[in-house]
Amino acid sequence: MKQFMDENFLLDTATAQDLYHKHAARMPIIDYHCHLVPQMVAEDHQFRSITELWLGGDHYKWRAMRTNGVDERFCTGDATDWEKFEKWAETVPYTFRNPLYHWTHLELKTAFGITRQLSPATAREIYDECNEKLTQPEYSARGLMRRYHVECVCTTDDPVDDLRWHKATRESGFEIKMIPAWRPDKAMNIEKPDFADYVKQLSEVSGVEVDSYKHMVDALQKRHDFFAENGCRLSDHGVEEFYDDTYTDSQIETIFSKALRGLQLSAEEVRQYKHAFLKDSAEMDHAAGWTQQYHYGAIRDNNTLMYNQLGPDTGFDSIGEFSTARAMSHFLNELNMEKKLTRTILYTLNPCANEVIATMLGNFQDGSEPGKIQFGSGWWFNDQLDGMTRQLNALSVLGLLSRFVGMLTDSRSFLSYPRHEYFRRLLCNLLGNDVENGLLPDDRETLARMVEDISYNNARRYFKFY
């Protein structure tokens, strides 16, 4: 029987162990998509407790706690830090086979050196031990980034953001790069009730009076240039699906005008606007030499009652089911025909679309650079053992795994970096098993280069941050 989470956790063969310990484990981390709070990095935030660090914004844990019968007061409410941690500790033994069990214990082990399993019986001693360490400078926000050998992170930032915290971090001399990433979803989501208010905010920040769609694009271009001046090299879009609905410029102007006046838009008008918006955004990215990312397939804010109480990103989203392959193809082809298709990463939340995306990549690779069109790593509900394995297998069979830009945290937590370790262990295990089963040659030089590239080198070359 193998011991739980020992040094060879997830590594079944000697080849896998060699690839991980000698190669993958020593590579730095480029976390090219995350939701860290930039102010925490700029101010080198010192966490008051493991609860703040672990449960402060983790909707994964909140979902599990609610499912386990824990009252909302202990998730997002006014319970004390200890009370919230205690309820999480009570939930953990019920998370067997859920990725939260692995993540919880990998984070305890790698950050705090704690190898005991978290449960009601161990909760108090683990809570106290973590909190004592969190008072030490090496456990600050920056200290944790150093602990995990992070080289660069890309946050997720709205076009109206002034990027003050990125600038402050840069000017402080902090050796780890924190780069903004352009996330213009609020400008795209024209159907939202706060769209007109957002347009006013964009007007104020950009200095462009946004009274038409053309002026909206002008304002966004000014902000896009501002982001580029502050080191931004990639965008990200959270979309339910892709859009290829035909439109004219005059139709988009009419739709935009209706939205500013608070008039109801039809489903077709919303789709036309989003198609136009995403196309214009993609053209900006191409002109700037950025990478564009599309995270698609989520149905968000399903629970209206809880959305009204807590707002978005609180654990009430799920996998969507959309027939989007044709629209995705049309959208990418439209850009490609105009020679305006920049480096692109496609992420799906629904794993049934893995092969759809893996085959879509090859349609638009143009030989200009390795892996120009990428299949993004297992995302959100899929960044776990089964989901990442399925994504890696689809990419391996239908594309070039060797050119993959690897893992990201997609997280708000400074303790999420072990997800890179988890991914690297899984990757090495897949390759090690193939060698063991005679499906790949035992060519250690090629295998080692492949592991190091996917873990770090490919991302460094692809994103052009340096």
Contacts in CASP RR format, 6 or more apart in sequence:
PFRMAT RR
TARGET T0000
AUTHOR 0000-0000-0000
METHOD contacts of the structure
MODEL  1
MKQFMDENFLLDTATAQDLYHKHAARMPIIDYHCHLVPQMVAEDHQFRSI
TELWLGGDHYKWRAMRTNGVDERFCTGDATDWEKFEKWAETVPYTFRNPL
YHWTHLELKTAFGITRQLSPATAREIYDECNEKLTQPEYSARGLMRRYHV
ECVCTTDDPVDDLRWHKATRESGFEIKMIPAWRPDKAMNIEKPDFADYVK
QLSEVSGVEVDSYKHMVDALQKRHDFFAENGCRLSDHGVEEFYDDTYTDS
QIETIFSKALRGLQLSAEEVRQYKHAFLKDSAEMDHAAGWTQQYHYGAIR
DNNTLMYNQLGPDTGFDSIGEFSTARAMSHFLNELNMEKKLTRTILYTLN
PCANEVIATMLGNFQDGSEPGKIQFGSGWWFNDQLDGMTRQLNALSVLGL
LSRFVGMLTDSRSFLSYPRHEYFRRLLCNLLGNDVENGLLPDDRETLARM
VEDISYNNARRYFKFY
2 8 0 8 1.000
4 105 0 8 1.000
4 117 0 8 1.000
5 102 0 8 1.000
5 105 0 8 1.000
5 106 0 8 1.000
5 109 0 8 1.000
5 115 0 8 1.000
7 21 0 8 1.000
8 17 0 8 1.000
9 106 0 8 1.000
9 425 0 8 1.000
10 385 0 8 1.000
10 422 0 8 1.000
10 425 0 8 1.000
10 426 0 8 1.000
10 429 0 8 1.000
11 17 0 8 1.000
11 20 0 8 1.000
11 425 0 8 1.000
11 428 0 8 1.000
11 429 0 8 1.000
12 429 0 8 1.000
12 432 0 8 1.000
12 433 0 8 1.000
12 436 0 8 1.000
13 429 0 8 1.000
13 432 0 8 1.000
13 433 0 8 1.000
13 435 0 8 1.000
13 436 0 8 1.000
15 431 0 8 1.000
15 432 0 8 1.000
15 435 0 8 1.000
15 436 0 8 1.000
15 442 0 8 1.000
15 447 0 8 1.000
16 425 0 8 1.000
16 428 0 8 1.000
16 429 0 8 1.000
16 431 0 8 1.000
16 432 0 8 1.000
16 433 0 8 1.000
17 428 0 8 1.000
18 444 0 8 1.000
19 428 0 8 1.000
19 431 0 8 1.000
19 432 0 8 1.000
19 447 0 8 1.000
19 448 0 8 1.000
19 451 0 8 1.000
20 424 0 8 1.000
20 425 0 8 1.000
20 428 0 8 1.000
20 429 0 8 1.000
20 451 0 8 1.000
22 448 0 8 1.000
23 428 0 8 1.000
23 448 0 8 1.000
23 451 0 8 1.000
23 452 0 8 1.000
23 455 0 8 1.000
24 424 0 8 1.000
24 425 0 8 1.000
24 427 0 8 1.000
24 428 0 8 1.000
24 451 0 8 1.000
24 452 0 8 1.000
24 455 0 8 1.000
25 421 0 8 1.000
25 424 0 8 1.000
27 424 0 8 1.000
27 452 0 8 1.000
27 455 0 8 1.000
27 456 0 8 1.000
27 457 0 8 1.000
28 149 0 8 1.000
28 150 0 8 1.000
28 151 0 8 1.000
28 456 0 8 1.000
29 148 0 8 1.000
29 149 0 8 1.000
29 150 0 8 1.000
29 151 0 8 1.000
29 417 0 8 1.000
29 420 0 8 1.000
29 456 0 8 1.000
30 151 0 8 1.000
30 152 0 8 1.000
30 456 0 8 1.000
30 459 0 8 1.000
30 460 0 8 1.000
30 463 0 8 1.000
30 465 0 8 1.000
31 150 0 8 1.000
31 152 0 8 1.000
31 153 0 8 1.000
31 154 0 8 1.000
31 408 0 8 1.000
31 409 0 8 1.000
31 417 0 8 1.000
31 420 0 8 1.000
32 152 0 8 1.000
32 153 0 8 1.000
32 154 0 8 1.000
32 181 0 8 1.000
32 234 0 8 1.000
32 405 0 8 1.000
32 408 0 8 1.000
32 459 0 8 1.000
32 463 0 8 1.000
33 154 0 8 1.000
33 156 0 8 1.000
33 181 0 8 1.000
33 236 0 8 1.000
33 293 0 8 1.000
33 408 0 8 1.000
33 409 0 8 1.000
33 410 0 8 1.000
34 153 0 8 1.000
34 154 0 8 1.000
34 155 0 8 1.000
34 156 0 8 1.000
34 408 0 8 1.000
34 409 0 8 1.000
34 410 0 8 1.000
34 411 0 8 1.000
34 412 0 8 1.000
34 416 0 8 1.000
35 155 0 8 1.000
35 156 0 8 1.000
35 410 0 8 1.000
35 411 0 8 1.000
35 412 0 8 1.000
36 153 0 8 1.000
36 155 0 8 1.000
36 178 0 8 1.000
36 411 0 8 1.000
36 412 0 8 1.000
36 414 0 8 1.000
37 412 0 8 1.000
38 155 0 8 1.000
38 157 0 8 1.000
38 163 0 8 1.000
38 165 0 8 1.000
38 166 0 8 1.000
38 169 0 8 1.000
38 178 0 8 1.000
38 180 0 8 1.000
39 45 0 8 1.000
39 165 0 8 1.000
40 141 0 8 1.000
40 414 0 8 1.000
41 141 0 8 1.000
41 142 0 8 1.000
41 145 0 8 1.000
41 153 0 8 1.000
41 165 0 8 1.000
41 169 0 8 1.000
41 174 0 8 1.000
41 178 0 8 1.000
42 164 0 8 1.000
42 165 0 8 1.000
42 166 0 8 1.000
42 168 0 8 1.000
42 169 0 8 1.000
42 172 0 8 1.000
43 141 0 8 1.000
44 140 0 8 1.000
44 141 0 8 1.000
44 142 0 8 1.000
44 143 0 8 1.000
45 140 0 8 1.000
45 141 0 8 1.000
46 134 0 8 1.000
46 135 0 8 1.000
46 137 0 8 1.000
46 139 0 8 1.000
46 140 0 8 1.000
46 141 0 8 1.000
47 53 0 8 1.000
47 134 0 8 1.000
47 139 0 8 1.000
47 140 0 8 1.000
47 141 0 8 1.000
48 81 0 8 1.000
48 134 0 8 1.000
49 81 0 8 1.000
49 85 0 8 1.000
49 127 0 8 1.000
49 130 0 8 1.000
49 131 0 8 1.000
49 134 0 8 1.000
50 85 0 8 1.000
50 126 0 8 1.000
50 127 0 8 1.000
50 130 0 8 1.000
50 131 0 8 1.000
50 134 0 8 1.000
51 81 0 8 1.000
51 82 0 8 1.000
51 84 0 8 1.000
51 85 0 8 1.000
52 81 0 8 1.000
53 134 0 8 1.000
53 413 0 8 1.000
53 414 0 8 1.000
53 415 0 8 1.000
54 61 0 8 1.000
54 85 0 8 1.000
54 88 0 8 1.000
54 107 0 8 1.000
54 413 0 8 1.000
54 415 0 8 1.000
55 61 0 8 1.000
55 62 0 8 1.000
55 75 0 8 1.000
55 84 0 8 1.000
55 85 0 8 1.000
55 88 0 8 1.000
57 412 0 8 1.000
57 413 0 8 1.000
58 412 0 8 1.000
58 413 0 8 1.000
59 313 0 8 1.000
59 314 0 8 1.000
59 315 0 8 1.000
60 100 0 8 1.000
60 315 0 8 1.000
61 75 0 8 1.000
61 88 0 8 1.000
61 91 0 8 1.000
61 100 0 8 1.000
62 75 0 8 1.000
62 76 0 8 1.000
62 314 0 8 1.000
62 315 0 8 1.000
63 315 0 8 1.000
64 91 0 8 1.000
64 94 0 8 1.000
64 95 0 8 1.000
64 98 0 8 1.000
64 100 0 8 1.000
65 74 0 8 1.000
65 75 0 8 1.000
65 87 0 8 1.000
65 88 0 8 1.000
65 91 0 8 1.000
66 72 0 8 1.000
66 75 0 8 1.000
68 90 0 8 1.000
68 91 0 8 1.000
68 94 0 8 1.000
70 87 0 8 1.000
70 90 0 8 1.000
70 91 0 8 1.000
73 79 0 8 1.000
74 83 0 8 1.000
74 84 0 8 1.000
74 87 0 8 1.000
75 84 0 8 1.000
75 87 0 8 1.000
76 310 0 8 1.000
76 314 0 8 1.000
79 87 0 8 1.000
82 127 0 8 1.000
85 123 0 8 1.000
85 127 0 8 1.000
86 120 0 8 1.000
86 123 0 8 1.000
86 127 0 8 1.000
88 118 0 8 1.000
89 118 0 8 1.000
89 119 0 8 1.000
89 120 0 8 1.000
89 122 0 8 1.000
89 123 0 8 1.000
89 126 0 8 1.000
89 127 0 8 1.000
90 120 0 8 1.000
90 123 0 8 1.000
92 100 0 8 1.000
92 101 0 8 1.000
92 104 0 8 1.000
92 117 0 8 1.000
92 118 0 8 1.000
92 119 0 8 1.000
93 117 0 8 1.000
93 119 0 8 1.000
93 120 0 8 1.000
95 101 0 8 1.000
95 104 0 8 1.000
99 383 0 8 1.000
99 384 0 8 1.000
99 385 0 8 1.000
102 384 0 8 1.000
102 385 0 8 1.000
102 422 0 8 1.000
103 416 0 8 1.000
103 418 0 8 1.000
103 419 0 8 1.000
103 422 0 8 1.000
104 118 0 8 1.000
105 115 0 8 1.000
105 117 0 8 1.000
105 118 0 8 1.000
106 418 0 8 1.000
106 421 0 8 1.000
106 422 0 8 1.000
107 415 0 8 1.000
107 416 0 8 1.000
107 418 0 8 1.000
108 114 0 8 1.000
108 115 0 8 1.000
108 116 0 8 1.000
108 118 0 8 1.000
108 126 0 8 1.000
108 130 0 8 1.000
109 115 0 8 1.000
110 147 0 8 1.000
110 148 0 8 1.000
110 417 0 8 1.000
110 418 0 8 1.000
110 421 0 8 1.000
111 139 0 8 1.000
111 144 0 8 1.000
111 147 0 8 1.000
111 415 0 8 1.000
111 418 0 8 1.000
112 129 0 8 1.000
112 130 0 8 1.000
112 133 0 8 1.000
114 126 0 8 1.000
114 129 0 8 1.000
114 130 0 8 1.000
116 122 0 8 1.000
116 125 0 8 1.000
116 126 0 8 1.000
118 126 0 8 1.000
133 139 0 8 1.000
137 143 0 8 1.000
138 146 0 8 1.000
138 147 0 8 1.000
141 414 0 8 1.000
142 174 0 8 1.000
142 176 0 8 1.000
144 414 0 8 1.000
144 415 0 8 1.000
144 417 0 8 1.000
145 153 0 8 1.000
145 176 0 8 1.000
145 414 0 8 1.000
145 417 0 8 1.000
146 176 0 8 1.000
148 417 0 8 1.000
148 418 0 8 1.000
148 420 0 8 1.000
150 176 0 8 1.000
150 417 0 8 1.000
151 176 0 8 1.000
151 177 0 8 1.000
152 176 0 8 1.000
152 177 0 8 1.000
152 178 0 8 1.000
152 179 0 8 1.000
152 465 0 8 1.000
153 176 0 8 1.000
153 177 0 8 1.000
153 178 0 8 1.000
153 179 0 8 1.000
154 178 0 8 1.000
154 179 0 8 1.000
154 180 0 8 1.000
154 181 0 8 1.000
154 234 0 8 1.000
155 166 0 8 1.000
155 178 0 8 1.000
155 179 0 8 1.000
155 180 0 8 1.000
155 181 0 8 1.000
156 181 0 8 1.000
156 183 0 8 1.000
156 236 0 8 1.000
157 163 0 8 1.000
157 180 0 8 1.000
157 181 0 8 1.000
157 182 0 8 1.000
157 183 0 8 1.000
157 227 0 8 1.000
157 232 0 8 1.000
158 183 0 8 1.000
158 184 0 8 1.000
158 186 0 8 1.000
159 182 0 8 1.000
159 184 0 8 1.000
159 187 0 8 1.000
159 202 0 8 1.000
159 205 0 8 1.000
159 220 0 8 1.000
159 223 0 8 1.000
159 224 0 8 1.000
159 227 0 8 1.000
160 198 0 8 1.000
160 201 0 8 1.000
160 202 0 8 1.000
160 205 0 8 1.000
160 223 0 8 1.000
161 180 0 8 1.000
162 205 0 8 1.000
163 180 0 8 1.000
163 226 0 8 1.000
163 227 0 8 1.000
163 230 0 8 1.000
166 178 0 8 1.000
166 179 0 8 1.000
166 180 0 8 1.000
166 230 0 8 1.000
167 230 0 8 1.000
169 178 0 8 1.000
170 178 0 8 1.000
177 465 0 8 1.000
179 231 0 8 1.000
179 232 0 8 1.000
179 233 0 8 1.000
179 465 0 8 1.000
180 227 0 8 1.000
180 230 0 8 1.000
180 231 0 8 1.000
180 232 0 8 1.000
181 232 0 8 1.000
181 234 0 8 1.000
181 235 0 8 1.000
181 236 0 8 1.000
182 224 0 8 1.000
182 227 0 8 1.000
182 232 0 8 1.000
182 234 0 8 1.000
182 235 0 8 1.000
182 236 0 8 1.000
182 285 0 8 1.000
182 290 0 8 1.000
183 235 0 8 1.000
183 236 0 8 1.000
183 237 0 8 1.000
183 238 0 8 1.000
184 220 0 8 1.000
184 235 0 8 1.000
184 237 0 8 1.000
184 277 0 8 1.000
184 281 0 8 1.000
185 237 0 8 1.000
185 238 0 8 1.000
186 192 0 8 1.000
186 194 0 8 1.000
186 195 0 8 1.000
186 198 0 8 1.000
187 198 0 8 1.000
187 199 0 8 1.000
187 202 0 8 1.000
187 216 0 8 1.000
187 220 0 8 1.000
187 277 0 8 1.000
188 237 0 8 1.000
188 239 0 8 1.000
188 274 0 8 1.000
188 277 0 8 1.000
188 278 0 8 1.000
188 281 0 8 1.000
189 195 0 8 1.000
190 255 0 8 1.000
190 256 0 8 1.000
190 259 0 8 1.000
190 265 0 8 1.000
190 270 0 8 1.000
190 273 0 8 1.000
190 274 0 8 1.000
190 277 0 8 1.000
191 265 0 8 1.000
191 270 0 8 1.000
192 198 0 8 1.000
195 259 0 8 1.000
196 259 0 8 1.000
196 260 0 8 1.000
196 261 0 8 1.000
196 262 0 8 1.000
199 210 0 8 1.000
199 216 0 8 1.000
199 260 0 8 1.000
200 210 0 8 1.000
202 208 0 8 1.000
202 210 0 8 1.000
202 216 0 8 1.000
202 219 0 8 1.000
202 220 0 8 1.000
202 223 0 8 1.000
203 209 0 8 1.000
203 210 0 8 1.000
203 219 0 8 1.000
205 223 0 8 1.000
206 218 0 8 1.000
206 219 0 8 1.000
206 220 0 8 1.000
206 222 0 8 1.000
206 223 0 8 1.000
207 219 0 8 1.000
207 222 0 8 1.000
208 215 0 8 1.000
208 218 0 8 1.000
208 219 0 8 1.000
208 222 0 8 1.000
209 215 0 8 1.000
210 216 0 8 1.000
210 219 0 8 1.000
211 260 0 8 1.000
212 253 0 8 1.000
212 256 0 8 1.000
212 257 0 8 1.000
213 252 0 8 1.000
213 253 0 8 1.000
213 255 0 8 1.000
213 256 0 8 1.000
213 276 0 8 1.000
214 253 0 8 1.000
216 256 0 8 1.000
217 280 0 8 1.000
220 280 0 8 1.000
220 281 0 8 1.000
220 284 0 8 1.000
221 284 0 8 1.000
224 284 0 8 1.000
224 288 0 8 1.000
228 288 0 8 1.000
228 290 0 8 1.000
232 290 0 8 1.000
233 289 0 8 1.000
233 290 0 8 1.000
233 291 0 8 1.000
233 463 0 8 1.000
233 464 0 8 1.000
233 465 0 8 1.000
234 285 0 8 1.000
234 290 0 8 1.000
234 291 0 8 1.000
234 292 0 8 1.000
234 293 0 8 1.000
234 463 0 8 1.000
235 281 0 8 1.000
235 285 0 8 1.000
235 290 0 8 1.000
235 291 0 8 1.000
235 292 0 8 1.000
235 293 0 8 1.000
236 292 0 8 1.000
236 293 0 8 1.000
236 294 0 8 1.000
236 295 0 8 1.000
237 278 0 8 1.000
237 281 0 8 1.000
237 292 0 8 1.000
237 293 0 8 1.000
237 294 0 8 1.000
237 295 0 8 1.000
238 294 0 8 1.000
238 295 0 8 1.000
238 296 0 8 1.000
238 298 0 8 1.000
239 274 0 8 1.000
239 278 0 8 1.000
239 294 0 8 1.000
239 295 0 8 1.000
239 296 0 8 1.000
239 297 0 8 1.000
240 296 0 8 1.000
240 297 0 8 1.000
240 298 0 8 1.000
240 299 0 8 1.000
240 320 0 8 1.000
240 322 0 8 1.000
241 296 0 8 1.000
241 297 0 8 1.000
241 322 0 8 1.000
241 324 0 8 1.000
241 327 0 8 1.000
242 278 0 8 1.000
242 294 0 8 1.000
242 296 0 8 1.000
242 324 0 8 1.000
242 327 0 8 1.000
242 328 0 8 1.000
242 330 0 8 1.000
242 331 0 8 1.000
243 271 0 8 1.000
243 272 0 8 1.000
243 274 0 8 1.000
243 275 0 8 1.000
243 278 0 8 1.000
243 327 0 8 1.000
243 331 0 8 1.000
244 275 0 8 1.000
244 326 0 8 1.000
244 327 0 8 1.000
244 330 0 8 1.000
244 331 0 8 1.000
244 334 0 8 1.000
245 268 0 8 1.000
245 271 0 8 1.000
245 272 0 8 1.000
245 275 0 8 1.000
246 272 0 8 1.000
247 272 0 8 1.000
247 273 0 8 1.000
247 275 0 8 1.000
247 276 0 8 1.000
251 269 0 8 1.000
251 272 0 8 1.000
252 272 0 8 1.000
252 273 0 8 1.000
252 276 0 8 1.000
255 265 0 8 1.000
255 269 0 8 1.000
255 272 0 8 1.000
255 273 0 8 1.000
256 273 0 8 1.000
258 264 0 8 1.000
258 265 0 8 1.000
258 269 0 8 1.000
259 265 0 8 1.000
259 273 0 8 1.000
265 273 0 8 1.000
275 331 0 8 1.000
278 331 0 8 1.000
279 331 0 8 1.000
279 334 0 8 1.000
279 335 0 8 1.000
281 292 0 8 1.000
282 292 0 8 1.000
282 335 0 8 1.000
282 340 0 8 1.000
282 341 0 8 1.000
282 342 0 8 1.000
283 335 0 8 1.000
283 340 0 8 1.000
284 290 0 8 1.000
285 291 0 8 1.000
285 292 0 8 1.000
285 342 0 8 1.000
286 335 0 8 1.000
286 340 0 8 1.000
286 341 0 8 1.000
286 342 0 8 1.000
287 340 0 8 1.000
289 342 0 8 1.000
289 343 0 8 1.000
290 342 0 8 1.000
290 343 0 8 1.000
291 342 0 8 1.000
291 343 0 8 1.000
291 344 0 8 1.000
291 345 0 8 1.000
291 462 0 8 1.000
291 463 0 8 1.000
292 342 0 8 1.000
292 343 0 8 1.000
292 344 0 8 1.000
292 345 0 8 1.000
293 344 0 8 1.000
293 345 0 8 1.000
293 347 0 8 1.000
294 344 0 8 1.000
294 345 0 8 1.000
294 346 0 8 1.000
294 347 0 8 1.000
295 347 0 8 1.000
295 349 0 8 1.000
295 379 0 8 1.000
296 322 0 8 1.000
296 324 0 8 1.000
296 346 0 8 1.000
296 347 0 8 1.000
296 348 0 8 1.000
296 349 0 8 1.000
297 319 0 8 1.000
297 320 0 8 1.000
297 322 0 8 1.000
297 324 0 8 1.000
297 348 0 8 1.000
297 349 0 8 1.000
297 350 0 8 1.000
298 317 0 8 1.000
298 318 0 8 1.000
298 319 0 8 1.000
298 320 0 8 1.000
298 349 0 8 1.000
298 380 0 8 1.000
299 317 0 8 1.000
299 318 0 8 1.000
299 319 0 8 1.000
299 320 0 8 1.000
300 312 0 8 1.000
300 316 0 8 1.000
300 317 0 8 1.000
301 307 0 8 1.000
301 311 0 8 1.000
301 312 0 8 1.000
301 316 0 8 1.000
301 317 0 8 1.000
302 316 0 8 1.000
302 317 0 8 1.000
302 318 0 8 1.000
303 316 0 8 1.000
306 314 0 8 1.000
306 316 0 8 1.000
307 314 0 8 1.000
307 316 0 8 1.000
318 381 0 8 1.000
319 349 0 8 1.000
319 350 0 8 1.000
319 381 0 8 1.000
320 349 0 8 1.000
320 350 0 8 1.000
321 350 0 8 1.000
321 352 0 8 1.000
322 350 0 8 1.000
324 353 0 8 1.000
325 353 0 8 1.000
325 356 0 8 1.000
325 360 0 8 1.000
328 346 0 8 1.000
328 356 0 8 1.000
328 360 0 8 1.000
329 360 0 8 1.000
329 363 0 8 1.000
332 341 0 8 1.000
332 344 0 8 1.000
332 360 0 8 1.000
332 363 0 8 1.000
332 364 0 8 1.000
332 373 0 8 1.000
333 363 0 8 1.000
333 364 0 8 1.000
335 341 0 8 1.000
336 364 0 8 1.000
336 366 0 8 1.000
341 364 0 8 1.000
343 369 0 8 1.000
343 372 0 8 1.000
343 373 0 8 1.000
343 374 0 8 1.000
343 462 0 8 1.000
344 364 0 8 1.000
344 372 0 8 1.000
344 373 0 8 1.000
344 374 0 8 1.000
345 373 0 8 1.000
345 374 0 8 1.000
345 375 0 8 1.000
345 376 0 8 1.000
345 405 0 8 1.000
346 357 0 8 1.000
346 360 0 8 1.000
346 361 0 8 1.000
346 373 0 8 1.000
346 374 0 8 1.000
346 375 0 8 1.000
346 376 0 8 1.000
347 376 0 8 1.000
347 377 0 8 1.000
347 378 0 8 1.000
347 379 0 8 1.000
348 354 0 8 1.000
348 356 0 8 1.000
348 357 0 8 1.000
348 379 0 8 1.000
349 379 0 8 1.000
349 380 0 8 1.000
349 381 0 8 1.000
349 382 0 8 1.000
351 382 0 8 1.000
351 387 0 8 1.000
351 390 0 8 1.000
351 391 0 8 1.000
354 375 0 8 1.000
354 390 0 8 1.000
354 391 0 8 1.000
354 394 0 8 1.000
355 394 0 8 1.000
355 398 0 8 1.000
357 375 0 8 1.000
357 376 0 8 1.000
357 394 0 8 1.000
358 375 0 8 1.000
358 394 0 8 1.000
358 395 0 8 1.000
358 397 0 8 1.000
358 398 0 8 1.000
358 399 0 8 1.000
359 398 0 8 1.000
360 373 0 8 1.000
361 371 0 8 1.000
361 373 0 8 1.000
361 374 0 8 1.000
361 375 0 8 1.000
361 398 0 8 1.000
361 399 0 8 1.000
362 373 0 8 1.000
362 399 0 8 1.000
364 372 0 8 1.000
364 373 0 8 1.000
365 371 0 8 1.000
365 372 0 8 1.000
365 373 0 8 1.000
366 372 0 8 1.000
369 462 0 8 1.000
370 400 0 8 1.000
370 403 0 8 1.000
370 458 0 8 1.000
370 461 0 8 1.000
371 400 0 8 1.000
371 403 0 8 1.000
371 462 0 8 1.000
374 404 0 8 1.000
374 405 0 8 1.000
374 462 0 8 1.000
375 391 0 8 1.000
375 394 0 8 1.000
375 395 0 8 1.000
375 404 0 8 1.000
376 391 0 8 1.000
376 405 0 8 1.000
376 406 0 8 1.000
377 383 0 8 1.000
377 388 0 8 1.000
377 391 0 8 1.000
377 404 0 8 1.000
377 406 0 8 1.000
377 407 0 8 1.000
377 408 0 8 1.000
377 423 0 8 1.000
378 387 0 8 1.000
378 388 0 8 1.000
378 391 0 8 1.000
379 410 0 8 1.000
380 410 0 8 1.000
382 388 0 8 1.000
382 390 0 8 1.000
382 391 0 8 1.000
383 410 0 8 1.000
383 419 0 8 1.000
383 423 0 8 1.000
385 422 0 8 1.000
385 426 0 8 1.000
388 423 0 8 1.000
388 426 0 8 1.000
389 426 0 8 1.000
389 430 0 8 1.000
392 401 0 8 1.000
392 404 0 8 1.000
392 426 0 8 1.000
392 427 0 8 1.000
392 430 0 8 1.000
393 430 0 8 1.000
395 401 0 8 1.000
395 404 0 8 1.000
401 450 0 8 1.000
401 454 0 8 1.000
402 450 0 8 1.000
402 453 0 8 1.000
402 454 0 8 1.000
403 453 0 8 1.000
403 458 0 8 1.000
404 454 0 8 1.000
404 458 0 8 1.000
405 454 0 8 1.000
405 458 0 8 1.000
405 459 0 8 1.000
405 462 0 8 1.000
405 463 0 8 1.000
406 423 0 8 1.000
406 454 0 8 1.000
406 455 0 8 1.000
406 458 0 8 1.000
406 459 0 8 1.000
407 419 0 8 1.000
407 420 0 8 1.000
407 423 0 8 1.000
407 424 0 8 1.000
407 455 0 8 1.000
409 416 0 8 1.000
409 417 0 8 1.000
409 419 0 8 1.000
409 420 0 8 1.000
411 419 0 8 1.000
420 455 0 8 1.000
424 451 0 8 1.000
424 455 0 8 1.000
427 451 0 8 1.000
427 454 0 8 1.000
427 455 0 8 1.000
428 451 0 8 1.000
431 440 0 8 1.000
431 447 0 8 1.000
431 450 0 8 1.000
431 451 0 8 1.000
432 440 0 8 1.000
432 447 0 8 1.000
434 440 0 8 1.000
435 441 0 8 1.000
435 442 0 8 1.000
435 447 0 8 1.000
440 447 0 8 1.000
460 466 0 8 1.000
END
